[in-house]
Amino acid sequence: MNMKWSNVMGNGEWDNYSDTYTSVLRLYAAGYLIYSVGTLNNRGSYGFYWSSSQYDSSYGQYLYFYSGNCYMYNYNKASGRSVRYLREL
């Protein structure tokens, strides 16, 4: 699991999309692209952000959040998720 996303989630800083938006990173509930048909889904309701970690050669790890919670999941790399650069300090 990507440590940058996990550290923020584990410290209780993010519990929903309001927390992710009001954080320093200002993560939006941008939805995701359905790769099989190319349409945008759940914009304004859910956020999906790729991490730099992968589960295996076909699946990447991503941060998933909505109004009620925040999680990490694995999913097919062909799907459209947002990307947010996190610089090491």
C-alpha positions in Angstrom: 0.0 0.0 0.0 1.2 3.5 -0.8 2.6 5.0 2.4 1.8 8.6 1.6 -1.9 8.0 1.2 -1.9 5.5 4.1 -0.1 7.9 6.5 -2.7 10.6 6.0 -5.6 8.2 6.3 -4.1 6.4 9.3 -3.6 9.7 11.2 -7.3 10.3 11.0 -6.9 13.4 8.8 -9.2 12.2 6.0 -12.6 10.5 6.6 -14.6 11.7 3.6 -14.4 14.0 0.5 -14.8 17.2 2.6 -11.6 16.3 4.5 -9.7 15.6 1.3 -10.8 18.9 -0.3 -10.0 21.1 2.7 -6.6 19.4 3.1 -3.4 21.0 1.8 -3.6 18.7 -1.2 -7.2 19.9 -2.1 -8.3 16.6 -3.7 -11.5 16.9 -5.7 -14.2 14.3 -6.0 -13.3 14.0 -9.7 -15.0 10.7 -10.4 -13.3 8.2 -12.8 -13.3 7.2 -16.4 -15.0 3.9 -17.3 -12.3 2.4 -19.6 -14.6 0.0 -21.5 -16.9 2.8 -22.8 -14.8 6.0 -22.1 -17.4 7.9 -20.1 -16.9 9.9 -16.9 -18.7 8.5 -13.8 -19.4 9.8 -10.3 -17.9 13.3 -10.8 -18.7 15.4 -7.8 -19.5 12.4 -5.6 -16.4 10.2 -5.5 -12.6 10.7 -5.8 -10.2 8.1 -7.2 -6.5 8.9 -7.2 -3.7 6.5 -8.4 -0.8 5.9 -6.0 2.7 5.2 -7.1 2.4 1.6 -5.9 1.0 -1.3 -7.8 -0.6 -4.5 -6.8 0.7 -6.5 -9.7 1.4 -5.9 -13.4 -2.3 -5.4 -14.3 -3.6 -3.7 -11.1 -2.6 -0.5 -9.5 -3.4 0.9 -6.1 -5.6 4.0 -5.6 -7.2 6.2 -3.0 -11.0 6.1 -3.1 -13.1 8.6 -1.1 -16.7 9.8 -1.0 -19.0 11.6 1.5 -18.8 8.8 4.1 -15.3 7.3 4.0 -11.8 7.0 2.5 -10.1 3.7 1.5 -7.3 2.2 -0.6 -8.2 -0.3 -3.3 -6.6 -2.2 -6.2 -8.0 -1.9 -9.7 -7.2 -2.5 -13.4 -4.6 0.0 -14.6 -6.6 0.6 -17.8 -9.2 2.5 -15.9 -9.1 6.2 -15.6 -8.2 7.6 -12.2 -6.9 11.0 -11.3 -3.2 11.6 -10.4 -1.9 13.9 -7.8 1.9 14.4 -7.4 3.2 14.2 -3.8 6.7 15.5 -3.4 9.1 14.1 -0.9 10.3 16.7 1.6 
